[in-house]
Amino acid sequence: MESGRIRTSAPRTAPRAALLAAAVALLATAVPQAGAAHAGLTGPAARAAAAGLAPRVDLTVLVVDDGGSAVDAIIAELKGSGVPYRRIDLADPNRPVVDAAFLSDPSDGATGRPRARYQGVVLPHESAFGPDSAEHRALQEYERTFGIPQVDAYTWAHPGVGLDHTSEGGYSGVLDGATTTVTDAGRAGPFRYLAGPLVFEDNDPSVAESYGYAGRPRPGYTSYLDLPVEGGGRASLVGEYAAGGRRELVVTFAHNRHQRQFRALARGIVDWLTQGVHLGRSRHYFSVHVDDVLAPDARWDPVRDCTPGDLDCAGGDGAADNPIRMTAADATYAAAWQKASGFTLDMVYNGGQGEQWKSAHGGTDPLAARLIADRAQYRWINHTYTHPFLGCVQDTGVVPWRCAQDAAGNTLWVGRSQLSAEIRNNLTWAAGKGISVDRSELVTGEHSGLRTLPQQPADNPHLAGALADNGVTWIASDNSREPGQRAVGAALTVPRHPMNVYYNVGTAAEMTDEYNWIYTSRADGGSGVCETDPASTCLPAPLDTATGYATHIAPREARTAFSHVLANDPRPHYAHQSNLAEERLLYPVLDQVLADHRALFAANTPLVNPRQRDVGTELKRRAAWDRALAAGQVTAYRVGSTVTVQAPAGVAVPVTAPEGTRRQLVLGSAPFGEAYAGSRSAWTAPELLRTSVTLTLPTA
């Protein structure tokens, strides 16, 4: 579906807000050493300040939520990357009062240090509590005292946030299709991972998708993202405003969590908000599984509007009568494309299907020969030997099919021995061809064996045992059905995103014809499914089969895949070998995703191309981390240039910190983490005999 629309009304006006520019020295960790009177501290806090004790700053973000899409988008980024946050619902009459006691402690206990409970604050706009309220004053004083940054998720251009009104040489209005530029200050600071211009989405010319207020900066304001305005010069949409000892990131365009412009900026917003130090970690992941390699795929019939061989399409066998199967030339092209693009495909193969094809075609198979010759250029994943359905025994005498039952009404299941043989025989076939396969990874045909609603509401009870028999610990599932990871015996699922490039098409005309059938109303000659499925939207008119794939389907699918990349989503995408055959429909989608990423992001932010086991491990770590956060089992804080994190034993901790950060070891220290997007980050855990992770931040 297209990105959702957003409200275009302006937020409420507010009094003068404040912001401190600190983009380059993100981790100048000293909180202002102001005297107690200036800081408003009394008692132990005043004595700590006088003694020069740096405060403790907890690594948690405070989010004040008005229910709007802008705050929701920032919450999605925090949650998706694993950053702890506390949400205050402004509509909740029982919410806590935001005052000095809520925000800080005068002393953290034994050390006597003042304690700031939140390292950053997100507001819907600069005066969310009301400009004259006690909560507004308490929050500003807290930010001033402890040097805490504040993000205004969406406001308008006015002097209170360091900008001229839009009537003074700026712009207000629709931003669809606008080309914006990350300024030099932005690239030197929190948006150092962006390289090219950022073009606002314009997915539907008939509606306004984005709205904003671009204002010319006043003294104290540093623009990070701007656009040209009428009359010459540029006006800002994102920037810092420094005034009164406070720091404020001002965002003056409306957005939601799905839009590309927000997703591209989200990492930098969090980096600015946390001064470059936070729990959580994110990457741009993209991997593509090509299912059914060596097997033929059935072909869509544009006359009957179904696929011969499918259970709901009587007459003929699509895979036997008119199959779609790669050729040796297609395999040669795939290897060359990988080399040129710098991207590795996962070949999800069926060795037995290849042997059956060879036997039926004179004992030769040029496709298999070419793939085997190039075997080292791909990653290979077991897809079972002959691709049977491995769940319940299917009763195909009815449409839709149902699970067969015995005389007593018990479901009949494919047995453990057959399950195990399909897994084992495919591994044996690969070993005989010199193909390296990780036996811990498995993709069953149609994700069968796992529950398949509505016919099969439970896993095949023999599946877990067969997985254990063959050392499988990561089994693929369909993300459109089961987006969460779950256990299957000792194994865990790895959800995969289905790509909207169909398995049963080899040409653009076939793809468009089937797409029209699914996404066109009955009145326009389609199936009408789009009229009853709440997740679908009907086309206004059927696409031209000569141009529809190139102009509508492929760009839309590339946009969807790219949105997953930008959302720190490691789940693989999957298509089929048929999409590398004939007109090779998958490549335009992949090329667009790769081109969009190269155009927008700097070399320090590469695509990460994980294999299935690595995705499974990432999802497993995230689940454990989320459970620990939800249970309140994580303690993390910064004192000066030292970060300390404590978590339950066995839980890896995601941490992001600036270049130059070092991890303290039992004996000495070592550089922390891996470089990505201008920062260092890693999943880490305490060393043996240590109860916490301790990092030392750079001091300049």
TIBA-390494 format. One line per 4 residues: for each residue x, y, z of C-alpha. Coordinates in steps of 0.25 Angstrom, whole numbers, plus 2048, in hexadecimal, padded with zeros to 3 digits. Layout:
BEGIN
X:Y:Z; ...
END
This chain:
BEGIN
800:800:800; 804:80E:7FE; 80A:817:809; 7FE:81C:812
7FA:82B:811; 7FD:834:81C; 7F5:83F:822; 7F9:84D:81C
7F4:856:827; 7FE:85F:82E; 802:85B:83D; 7FE:865:847
807:872:849; 811:872:854; 81A:87C:85B; 828:87D:859
82F:870:85A; 83E:86D:85C; 848:865:855; 857:863:857
860:85F:84A; 868:853:84D; 869:84B:841; 878:849:83F
87C:847:84E; 871:83D:850; 877:837:85C; 87D:843:863
878:83C:86F; 879:847:87A; 86C:84C:87F; 86D:85B:881
875:85D:88E; 86C:869:891; 86B:86D:8A0; 860:868:8A8
858:875:8A7; 858:875:898; 854:867:897; 849:868:8A1
84F:85D:8AA; 84E:85C:8B9; 852:852:8C4; 85B:846:8BF
85A:84A:8B0; 85F:858:8B3; 86B:852:8BB; 86E:848:8B0
86E:853:8A6; 877:85B:8AF; 880:84F:8B0; 881:84E:8A1
87A:840:8A1; 875:83D:893; 866:839:894; 861:82B:890
859:82B:884; 850:81F:881; 850:81A:873; 841:81B:872
839:824:869; 82D:82B:86D; 822:82C:863; 816:835:865
80B:830:85B; 7FF:838:856; 7FA:82C:84D; 7FF:832:840
807:82C:835; 814:834:837; 816:82F:846; 812:821:841
81D:821:837; 827:824:841; 822:819:84A; 823:80F:83F
832:813:83D; 835:812:84B; 82D:804:84D; 833:7FF:840
841:801:844; 840:7FD:852; 841:80B:859; 83A:80B:867
82F:815:868; 824:81A:872; 817:81E:86B; 80E:829:871
801:829:86B; 7FB:837:86B; 7ED:832:86A; 7EE:82A:876
7E8:831:882; 7F0:828:88C; 7FD:82B:886; 809:82F:88F
80B:83E:891; 818:842:88A; 81F:849:895; 82D:84A:89B
82B:83D:8A3; 826:836:897; 832:83A:88F; 83E:839:898
843:835:8A6; 84C:83F:8AE; 855:833:8B1; 856:825:8AB
85A:81F:8B9; 867:81B:8BD; 86F:824:8B4; 867:831:8B7
866:834:8A8; 85A:83B:8A3; 852:831:89A; 84B:834:88D
841:82A:889; 840:82D:87A; 84B:82F:870; 842:836:866
834:83B:865; 82A:83A:859; 81F:843:859; 813:844:84E
817:853:84D; 81F:85D:856; 814:860:85F; 80C:853:861
809:856:86F; 804:864:86D; 80E:870:86C; 80A:875:87A
809:868:881; 811:863:88D; 815:856:885; 81A:85F:87A
823:867:883; 828:85A:88B; 82C:853:87E; 833:85F:879
83B:861:886; 83E:852:886; 844:853:878; 84C:85F:87B
851:859:888; 856:84C:882; 858:850:874; 84D:847:86F
849:848:860; 83B:84A:85C; 834:846:84E; 828:84D:849
822:842:841; 81A:84C:838; 818:85B:83A; 817:867:831
821:871:82D; 821:87D:836; 82B:885:83F; 828:87D:84B
830:871:844; 83A:87A:83E; 834:87C:830; 82D:887:829
81F:886:826; 81D:87F:818; 817:88C:813; 825:892:815
82C:88B:809; 828:87D:80D; 81E:873:808; 812:86C:80D
80A:861:806; 80B:854:7FF; 818:84D:7FF; 815:841:7F6
821:83F:7EC; 829:84A:7F2; 838:849:7F2; 83F:84C:7FF
84E:84D:802; 855:849:80F; 85E:855:812; 86D:854:815
869:856:824; 860:84A:823; 86A:841:81C; 875:846:826
86B:842:832; 860:838:834; 85D:836:825; 86B:832:821
866:825:81B; 85E:82C:810; 865:830:803; 85B:834:7F8
84E:83D:7F7; 842:838:7FF; 836:838:7F6; 828:838:7FD
81F:82D:7F8; 814:82F:7EF; 80D:822:7ED; 7FF:827:7E9
7FF:834:7E2; 7F0:835:7E5; 7F2:837:7F4; 7FB:840:7FD
804:836:804; 80D:840:80B; 80C:84E:810; 816:858:816
81B:865:81B; 829:869:816; 82E:876:81D; 83B:87E:81B
844:87C:827; 846:887:832; 852:888:83B; 855:87C:843
84E:873:839; 857:869:831; 850:862:825; 852:853:822
847:851:817; 843:85C:80E; 83D:85F:800; 83D:86B:7F6
832:875:7F7; 82C:87F:7EE; 835:88C:7ED; 842:885:7EF
849:87F:7FB; 844:873:804; 83B:870:80F; 83C:866:81A
833:859:81D; 83C:853:828; 847:85A:831; 84C:85E:83E
848:86A:846; 851:86F:851; 84C:878:85C; 84C:879:86B
855:86E:86E; 84C:863:867; 84D:85B:85B; 841:858:851
840:851:844; 835:858:83C; 82D:850:832; 823:858:829
81D:84D:820; 812:844:823; 816:835:821; 812:827:825
81A:81A:828; 819:815:81A; 81E:820:812; 82C:820:80C
830:82E:80F; 82D:82B:81E; 834:81D:81E; 840:823:817
841:82E:822; 83D:825:82E; 84B:820:831; 850:82E:832
845:833:83B; 847:828:845; 856:82A:844; 854:839:847
84A:836:852; 854:82D:859; 861:835:856; 865:828:84F
865:81F:85B; 859:816:85D; 855:808:85F; 850:801:852
856:7FF:844; 852:7FF:836; 856:7FB:828; 851:7FC:81A
84E:7ED:817; 84B:7E7:809; 84B:7D9:805; 843:7D1:7FA
840:7C3:7FA; 83D:7BD:7EC; 834:7B1:7EF; 832:7A4:7E6
840:7A5:7E0; 841:799:7D6; 832:796:7D7; 828:79B:7CC
81D:7A4:7D0; 80F:7A4:7CB; 80A:7AF:7C2; 7FE:7B9:7C3
7F3:7B7:7B9; 7EE:7C4:7B5; 7E1:7BE:7AF; 7DD:7B6:7BB
7E3:7C0:7C5; 7E9:7B5:7CD; 7F5:7AC:7CD; 7F4:79E:7C7
7F9:794:7D1; 7F4:79C:7DD; 7E9:796:7E5; 7DF:7A0:7E1
7E2:7A0:7D2; 7DC:793:7CB; 7E2:78E:7BF; 7F1:78C:7BB
7FE:78D:7C3; 805:79A:7C2; 812:795:7C6; 812:78A:7BC
80A:790:7B0; 811:79E:7AF; 81B:79F:7BA; 824:7AB:7BE
832:7A7:7C1; 83F:7AE:7C0; 849:7AB:7B5; 858:7AA:7B5
858:7B8:7AF; 84F:7BD:7BB; 859:7B7:7C5; 865:7BE:7BD
85D:7CB:7BE; 85B:7C9:7CD; 869:7C7:7D0; 86D:7D3:7C8
863:7DC:7CE; 867:7D8:7DC; 876:7DC:7D9; 871:7E9:7D3
868:7ED:7DE; 870:7E8:7EA; 864:7E0:7EF; 863:7D2:7F2
856:7CA:7F0; 852:7BE:7F8; 84F:7B2:7EF; 844:7AA:7F6
845:79D:7EF; 83E:790:7EC; 848:785:7E8; 83E:77A:7E5
836:783:7DC; 843:786:7D4; 845:777:7D3; 837:774:7CE
838:77F:7C4; 845:779:7BF; 83F:76B:7BE; 834:771:7B5
83D:778:7AC; 847:76E:7A7; 84F:76D:7B3; 855:77B:7B2
852:789:7B9; 85A:795:7B4; 854:79D:7BF; 859:794:7CA
867:793:7C4; 868:7A2:7C3; 863:7A5:7D2; 86C:79A:7D7
878:7A0:7D0; 875:7AD:7D6; 871:7A7:7E3; 87C:7AF:7EB
875:7BC:7E7; 868:7BA:7EE; 863:7B6:7FC; 85B:7A9:7FC
84F:7A6:804; 848:798:806; 83A:799:800; 837:78A:801
83B:77F:7F6; 82E:77F:7EE; 826:78B:7F4; 81A:783:7FA
80F:788:803; 814:784:811; 808:788:81A; 7FC:780:81B
7F8:776:810; 7F0:77F:806; 7E2:77B:802; 7E1:781:7F4
7D4:77C:7F1; 7CE:789:7F6; 7D1:798:7F3; 7D7:79D:7FB
7DF:791:7FF; 7DE:78C:80E; 7E5:783:817; 7E2:774:815
7DD:76C:821; 7DD:75E:825; 7D0:756:829; 7D0:75C:837
7D1:76A:832; 7E0:76C:835; 7E9:774:82C; 7F2:76C:823
800:772:823; 80C:770:81A; 815:767:822; 823:76A:829
82A:760:820; 826:768:813; 828:775:819; 836:771:81D
839:76A:810; 835:777:808; 83F:77F:810; 84A:775:811
84A:771:802; 84B:77F:7FD; 857:781:806; 85D:775:801
85B:779:7F2; 862:787:7F5; 86E:780:7FB; 86F:777:7EF
870:783:7E6; 87A:78B:7EF; 870:795:7F3; 872:79A:801
865:79B:809; 862:79F:818; 85A:793:81D; 854:79C:828
84C:7A4:81E; 83F:79E:817; 834:7A4:80E; 829:79A:80C
820:79A:800; 815:7A4:802; 81A:7A5:810; 813:798:812
814:791:81F; 811:79E:826; 803:7A1:829; 7FB:7A6:81D
7EE:7AD:820; 7E3:7AB:81E; 7E4:79C:81B; 7F0:798:824
7F0:7A0:831; 7FB:799:837; 809:794:833; 80B:786:82E
80E:77F:83C; 81A:777:835; 821:784:830; 829:787:83C
82E:779:83D; 832:779:82E; 839:787:830; 841:781:83C
845:775:834; 84C:77D:82A; 852:788:832; 848:793:82D
847:79F:837; 842:7AA:82E; 835:7A7:825; 82F:7B1:81C
821:7B6:81E; 818:7C0:816; 819:7CE:81D; 80B:7D1:817
805:7C6:81F; 80F:7C6:82B; 817:7D2:82D; 81C:7CE:83A
827:7C4:83D; 823:7B8:845; 828:7AA:849; 826:79D:841
82C:793:84B; 83A:797:84D; 83A:79F:840; 835:7AE:83E
82E:7B4:832; 834:7BE:829; 828:7C6:823; 82A:7CA:814
824:7D5:80C; 81C:7D0:800; 820:7D9:7F4; 814:7DD:7EB
81B:7D7:7DF; 813:7CB:7DD; 819:7BD:7DC; 810:7B9:7D0
814:7C3:7C6; 820:7C4:7BD; 81C:7D1:7B5; 817:7DF:7B8
80A:7DD:7B1; 807:7D0:7B9; 80B:7D8:7C6; 802:7E4:7C3
7F6:7DB:7BF; 7F6:7D3:7CC; 7F9:7E0:7D4; 7EC:7E6:7CD
7E4:7DA:7D0; 7E8:7DB:7DF; 7E7:7EB:7E0; 7DC:7EE:7D7
7CD:7EF:7DB; 7C3:7E6:7D6; 7BC:7F1:7CE; 7CA:7F3:7C7
7CB:7E4:7C4; 7D4:7E0:7D0; 7D2:7D6:7DB; 7CD:7E1:7E4
7D6:7DB:7EF; 7DB:7E9:7F1; 7CD:7EE:7F5; 7CB:7E4:801
7DA:7E3:806; 7DC:7EF:810; 7EB:7EE:80D; 7E9:7F1:7FE
7E6:7FD:7F5; 7DF:7FB:7E8; 7E6:801:7DB; 7DE:80D:7D5
7DE:805:7C8; 7E6:7F9:7C3; 7F4:7FB:7BF; 7F9:7FA:7B1
800:7ED:7B0; 80A:7F2:7A7; 80F:7FD:7B1; 809:7FA:7BE
814:7F2:7C4; 81F:7FC:7C1; 817:809:7C5; 80F:804:7D1
811:7F6:7D6; 821:7F6:7D6; 822:804:7DC; 818:801:7E7
81E:7F4:7EB; 82C:7FB:7EB; 826:806:7F4; 821:7FB:7FE
82E:7F4:7FF; 835:800:801; 82C:804:80C; 830:7F7:813
83F:7FB:811; 83D:808:817; 835:802:823; 841:7FA:829
839:7EE:825; 842:7E2:823; 838:7D8:81D; 83B:7D3:810
833:7D5:803; 82F:7C9:7FB; 82C:7C7:7EC; 82D:7BB:7E3
836:7B6:7D8; 82C:7B9:7CE; 82E:7C8:7D0; 83D:7C6:7CC
838:7BF:7BF; 832:7C4:7B2; 831:7D3:7B3; 838:7D3:7C1
82E:7DB:7C8; 835:7DB:7D6; 841:7E3:7D1; 83A:7F1:7CF
835:7F0:7DD; 842:7EC:7E3; 849:7F7:7DA; 840:802:7DF
842:7FE:7EE; 851:7FE:7EC; 851:80B:7E4; 848:812:7EE
852:80E:7FA; 85E:812:7F2; 858:820:7EF; 854:823:7FD
85E:81D:806; 86D:820:808; 877:815:807; 877:814:816
869:80E:816; 86A:802:80D; 85F:7F7:80B; 860:7EB:814
85D:7DE:80C; 85B:7D4:817; 859:7C5:815; 84D:7BE:81C
854:7B9:828; 859:7C8:82B; 84B:7CD:829; 846:7C3:833
851:7C6:83D; 84E:7D5:83C; 83F:7D3:83E; 842:7CA:84A
84B:7D4:851; 840:7DF:84F; 835:7D7:855; 83E:7D4:861
842:7E3:862; 833:7E7:861; 82F:7DE:86C; 83A:7E3:875
836:7F1:873; 827:7EE:875; 82B:7E7:882; 833:7F3:887
840:7EA:888; 849:7F4:881; 851:7FF:888; 859:809:87F
85E:817:881; 869:820:87E; 872:828:888; 87C:831:881
883:829:876; 87F:81B:87C; 873:813:878; 86F:807:881
865:7FD:87C; 85F:7F1:885; 856:7E7:87F; 852:7D9:883
85C:7CD:880; 85B:7C8:872; 855:7D4:86C; 85D:7DC:862
85C:7EB:863; 85B:7F4:857; 863:800:858; 867:80C:84F
872:816:852; 87B:81F:84A; 888:81C:843; 893:81B:84D
88B:814:858; 893:809:85F; 88D:7FD:867; 893:7FA:875
898:7EC:876; 89D:7E4:882; 8AB:7E7:87D; 8AC:7F5:876
8A2:7FA:86B; 89F:7F8:85C; 898:800:852; 889:7FE:853
880:7F8:848; 87F:7F9:839; 87F:806:831; 872:809:82A
86B:816:826; 876:81E:82D; 875:817:83A; 879:80B:841
86F:800:846; 86E:7F2:84A; 866:7E7:851; 86F:7E5:85E
86F:7DE:86B; 877:7DF:878; 884:7D7:878; 886:7CB:881
887:7D0:890; 881:7DE:88C; 872:7E2:88F; 871:7ED:885
876:7F3:878; 87F:800:87A; 882:809:86F; 88B:815:86F
887:820:865; 890:829:85E; 892:836:865; 892:83F:858
END
